[in-house]
Amino acid sequence: MSLTVADLEKIQTQLTEAHLDYRTELVDGKIIIMGLSDYVSEEIIARLITFLNMWVLPRKLGRVTGSSAGFRLPDGNLRGPDVSFVPAAKMPSSPRSFAEIVPDLTIEVRSASDNIRPLVLKLQRFIELGSQVGILVDPKNLTVTVYRASGEPIVLTHEDILTIPELLPGWELPISEIWPPVFE
């Protein structure tokens, strides 16, 4: 039995009415229900959204969203990357529904309970569908892997600087800034 976005919306309504805070995605006709993230992963997501918005908003470059923003993809799936960016030219105004567009930038942050392979496959699928850049942040190994349609993945570590010149010219983020600080 292959489920649809309408089926997913019904399940989301039921979860909301039951006061259950789950994220859902529709992948190949199956509804995936995801629980809450671990604290470190969610803090990294918040930091990335902040760093991106600090560059994107003053320049009116586009829209940055978190994992609750759903994208209706050309393959029929409904997915929500942990962080995404859509250029202003592709989305002049925000829809009051799931966005029917492929974000140009998709970022996944590995939670403590995540296996790496499904995250890589998710990013690769976004790139196949039109994302220009996919980024996998792995707090377990303290690495950031950048995927593009052309070329091999690039693995960045603590001393490196993340840049995305094709989408955010001039933006730089030291990898060391992605990890949550330790306060002494």
N, C-alpha and C positions, 0 to 999 in steps of 0.2 A: 504494500500500500504506500503510495507516494503522497506525502502531505504537501500543502500549499502555504503561501504566506497568509491566506485567510485562516487556515487552521492554526498557524502560529499565533496570529492575533487573538484568536479565541483562548488559546492556552495562556497567553500573556494576561488577558483579562481575568481569567480564573486565578492565576497566581497573584495578581494585584488585589483582587477581592479577598483573597485569603491572607493578605498582608505578608506575602512571601517575596523576598527580594532576590530574584534570580534573573540572570541575563539569558536570553534565548537566541538561537540562530537556526536558520533552515539551511541544511546542507544535504544536497542530493536527495531531497524528498524526506529527510529525517529531521526531526526537531532535536536540537542539542540544547540541554539545559545546563547552565553553568552556575556554580555557587560563587560566593564571595572570594576575593583574592586575599593572599596573605598581605600583611602590612607593608613589607619592603616593596613588593611588586606594585602595590597601589601607590605608594609614595613616589616610586620612580615614574609611574604614569602621570601623576600630578605634576611632578617636576618637568617632565617632557612637554606636557601641555603648556605649562607656564613659560618655559624657555622659548617654545615655538610662538606662542601668542605675543610675547614681548617683542618679537621680530616682525611677525605677520600683521598684527593689528595697527601699529602706527603707519605702516606702509600700505595698508589696505590691500594686502596680497591675496587674501582668501579667508577660508574658514578652517579652524582647528577644532576637532571634537574628540570625545572620549568613547569608551566602548559601548555606551548606551545608544549611540547614533547608528541606526541600521542603514545598510546600503543594499538596495535591490539590484543585484548584479545581472549582467546579460545572460548568465548561465542558469538563471532561475533561482539561485541561492539568495539568502538574506544573511549578510554577515556584518559583524561589528568589530573592526580592529580596535585594539586598546587605545591607539591614537591614530588620527587620520588628518590629512590636509587636502583640501580641494581649492584650487586657484579661483579667484574671484571671477575670472573670465568664464569659467565653466559653471559657476553657480552664483549669479549676481544676487540672489536672495535665497534665504533658507526655506525649504519646504516644511510644512506642518505635517509631514508624513515621513515614511522612509525615503531616503534620497535615491533616486533612480540614476545613479552615476557610479563610476568607479573612482575612488579617491586617487589622486596622483601620488600620495605618500601614505603608506600603511606601516604601522609599528605594532609589533607584538612584544609583550614583556613576559618572560617565562615566570610563572608562579612556582611556588615550592612543590606543588602537586603536578605540574605539567611535564609531559614528555616532550622532548625537543622536536621530534619528527613531525607531529601534527602541526606545530607552529610553522615549521619550515614549509610544509606543504601548503598551508594557508597563505603564507606570504607569496610563494611561487604562483599559486593560483591567481592571486590579485594581480601579479605582474603579467601573467598570461592574458588577463582580462583588460589590462591597460594601465595599471599603476606603473609609474616611472621608477619608483624606489620603494623597496620593502626593507624594514629594519627589524632585526631580532635582538632584543636586549636580554642578556642572560646573567642575572645577578648571581646565580650559583657559581659560574665560572668567570665572572667579571669581564665579560666580552660583549661587544656590540658587532653584529654581522650585518653588512649592508649588501642587499641584493638589487641587481638591476637586470633589465632584459638582456643587455649585452654584457658579456664578461663574467668572470668568476666572482663568487662572493668575496667580499673584503672583510677580514676580521680585525677589529680595532680593540685595543686594550687601554689600560689606565693612562698611558703617556700620550695617546693619540688624540686627534681632534676630528670630530664628526663635521663634515660639510656636505651640503646637498646643492651644489651650484646650479644644477638644471632646474631646480624649483625655488630655491631661496638663495640667490646670489649674495655673497658677502656674509652669510650667517655661518657662525662657527660655534661649536659646543665642545669644550674639552670633555672627554669621556669621564674624567674624574669628577665632573660636576653632576653626572647622571646619578651616581650612587648616593644614597641618603647619608648625611653627615653624622658623625659621632660627636656628641657634645660632651665635653669634659668638665 
